[in-house]
Amino acid sequence: MTSVSLKTRLSDYTANINCLILETITEPLPLNSFSAQQLSIPNTLNLADPTFNISGPIDLLIGSELFLDILTAGKILLKPLLYLHNTTLGWILSGPLSVGFSKEFPASNNTSCNNNTETEDYHTNKPVPVQQDIICESHFKANTKRDANGRFWVSLPIKDNCKQLGSSSEMARKRFLSLEKKLNKDPNLK
């Protein structure tokens, strides 16, 4: 964790926030670079991230505790569900980029903004992972995929050495037979 002093290049706005340090916050956004001219953004607007359309790593994820503080009056609808929002950091793009684009632009909901930060008080209190945590993280990394639409697909972990559930087989059989009997009595329900 570290303390960050956030400053904007467009005004005298500053904020101090605590941040977790991660190797990556998410995959590079947007997923694919594209021409900003396709969005018809007015030239008079100062964008928080002038290179928002170029795929690249995310430097900072601003949480809700600060996000509402930086929002100011002003919202422009570019395409259905795709907006420009005015903030103290400059104008930001919000919404799915696939709206109004061809299929070569996968959906990606994001708010992008690159700012200069000053780092103070860097500490690391990372707990030592236990064996189960290591196995779970390894399974997650090996079995989590993201499709072309931006959806995540996760395979659920199953323990190999789990104890048997007990004697539920007979109860399950009785419930099945009871349900079967009920369905045979009512053809519409069946």
C-alpha positions in Angstrom: 0.0 0.0 0.0 1.1 3.5 -0.6 -0.1 7.1 -0.2 -0.6 9.0 -3.5 -0.9 12.7 -4.0 -3.0 13.0 -7.1 -2.7 16.2 -9.2 -4.2 17.2 -12.5 -2.4 18.9 -15.3 -5.5 21.0 -16.1 -6.3 22.7 -12.7 -5.1 23.1 -9.2 -7.2 20.1 -7.9 -5.3 17.7 -5.7 -6.3 14.7 -3.6 -4.5 12.3 -1.3 -5.5 8.7 -1.5 -4.3 5.3 -0.3 -3.7 2.8 -3.0 -2.9 -0.9 -3.2 0.1 -1.6 -5.4 -0.6 -4.3 -8.0 1.5 -5.6 -10.9 -1.5 -4.9 -13.2 -4.9 -3.5 -12.4 -6.5 -5.0 -15.5 -5.5 -5.8 -19.1 -4.5 -2.9 -21.3 -7.5 -0.6 -22.1 -9.0 -0.1 -24.5 -8.6 -3.7 -25.7 -7.7 -2.3 -29.2 -6.4 1.1 -30.3 -8.7 3.1 -32.5 -9.0 6.5 -34.1 -10.5 9.0 -31.7 -12.0 10.9 -34.7 -14.6 8.1 -34.9 -16.2 9.5 -31.7 -16.5 13.1 -32.9 -15.3 14.6 -29.6 -15.4 18.4 -29.7 -12.0 19.9 -30.1 -12.7 22.5 -27.3 -12.8 19.8 -24.6 -9.7 19.2 -22.4 -9.5 15.4 -22.0 -8.1 13.9 -18.8 -6.3 11.4 -21.0 -5.6 12.7 -24.5 -4.4 9.2 -25.5 -7.5 7.3 -24.2 -7.9 5.7 -27.6 -4.5 4.0 -27.6 -4.4 0.6 -25.9 -2.1 0.7 -22.8 -1.7 -0.2 -19.2 -4.0 1.4 -16.6 -1.9 3.4 -14.1 -4.5 4.1 -11.4 -8.0 2.9 -10.5 -9.9 5.7 -8.7 -12.5 4.3 -6.3 -15.9 5.6 -5.5 -14.6 7.5 -2.4 -12.9 9.9 -4.8 -14.7 9.4 -8.0 -17.9 11.3 -7.0 -15.7 14.1 -5.7 -14.0 14.6 -9.1 -17.2 14.6 -11.1 -18.4 18.1 -12.1 -21.4 19.3 -14.1 -21.3 18.3 -17.7 -22.2 15.2 -19.7 -22.2 14.7 -23.4 -23.9 11.7 -25.1 -21.6 10.6 -28.0 -23.5 7.4 -29.0 -26.1 5.3 -27.1 -24.6 4.5 -23.7 -21.3 6.2 -24.5 -20.7 9.5 -22.7 -18.2 12.1 -22.1 -18.2 13.3 -18.4 -16.6 16.4 -17.1 -14.4 16.0 -14.1 -11.8 18.1 -12.2 -9.2 16.0 -14.1 -10.6 16.8 -17.5 -13.2 15.1 -19.7 -13.4 11.3 -19.4 -15.0 8.7 -21.7 -17.4 6.2 -20.1 -19.4 3.4 -21.6 -19.0 0.5 -24.0 -16.7 1.3 -26.9 -18.4 -1.4 -29.1 -21.5 0.7 -29.4 -21.5 2.3 -32.8 -18.3 0.6 -33.9 -17.7 -2.4 -36.1 -17.1 -5.8 -34.5 -13.4 -5.3 -34.6 -13.8 -3.2 -31.4 -14.7 -5.5 -28.5 -16.8 -4.1 -25.7 -14.8 -2.4 -22.9 -16.4 -0.4 -20.2 -13.8 1.9 -18.8 -12.9 5.3 -17.6 -9.4 6.2 -18.5 -7.2 8.8 -17.1 -3.4 9.1 -16.8 -2.0 11.5 -14.2 1.3 12.3 -12.6 1.5 10.9 -9.1 3.9 11.4 -6.2 4.5 8.3 -4.1 5.0 8.6 -0.3 5.3 6.0 2.5 5.7 2.8 0.6 5.1 -0.2 2.8 4.6 -3.8 2.2 2.7 -6.0 4.7 2.0 -8.9 2.3 1.0 -12.0 4.3 2.7 -15.2 3.5 0.2 -17.3 1.5 -0.9 -20.7 2.8 -0.8 -23.8 0.6 -4.6 -23.6 -0.1 -4.2 -19.9 -1.3 -1.3 -20.9 -3.6 -3.4 -23.8 -5.1 -6.5 -21.5 -5.5 -4.5 -18.7 -7.2 -2.8 -21.2 -9.5 -6.2 -22.6 -10.5 -7.6 -19.1 -11.1 -4.6 -18.1 -13.3 -4.8 -21.4 -15.3 -8.6 -21.5 -15.7 -9.8 -17.9 -16.1 -10.4 -16.7 -19.7 -11.8 -13.5 -21.2 -13.8 -13.8 -24.4 -14.0 -11.3 -27.3 -17.0 -9.6 -25.7 -15.0 -8.9 -22.5 -16.8 -11.5 -20.4 -14.8 -13.6 -17.9 -15.1 -17.4 -17.9 -14.0 -19.1 -14.8 -13.7 -22.8 -14.1 -14.8 -23.6 -10.5 -12.1 -25.4 -8.4 -13.0 -28.8 -7.0 -11.0 -30.4 -4.2 -9.8 -33.9 -5.1 -9.7 -35.1 -1.5 -13.0 -33.8 -0.2 -14.9 -36.0 2.2 -18.1 -37.7 1.1 -21.3 -35.8 1.6 -22.9 -38.4 3.8 -26.0 -40.5 3.3 -28.0 -38.1 1.3 -28.6 -40.6 -1.6 -31.7 -42.2 -0.1 -33.3 -38.8 0.7 -32.6 -37.6 -2.9 -34.1 -40.8 -4.3 -37.3 -40.3 -2.2 -37.6 -36.7 -3.3 -37.1 -37.7 -7.0 -39.8 -40.4 -6.8 -42.2 -38.0 -5.1 -41.6 -35.3 -7.8 -42.0 -38.0 -10.5 -45.4 -39.1 -9.0 -46.5 -35.4 -8.8 -45.6 -34.8 -12.4 -47.4 -38.0 -13.6 -50.6 -36.8 -11.9 -50.6 -33.4 -13.7 -49.7 -33.6 -17.5 -49.7 -29.8 -17.8 -47.1 -29.4 -15.1 -45.1 -32.4 -16.5 
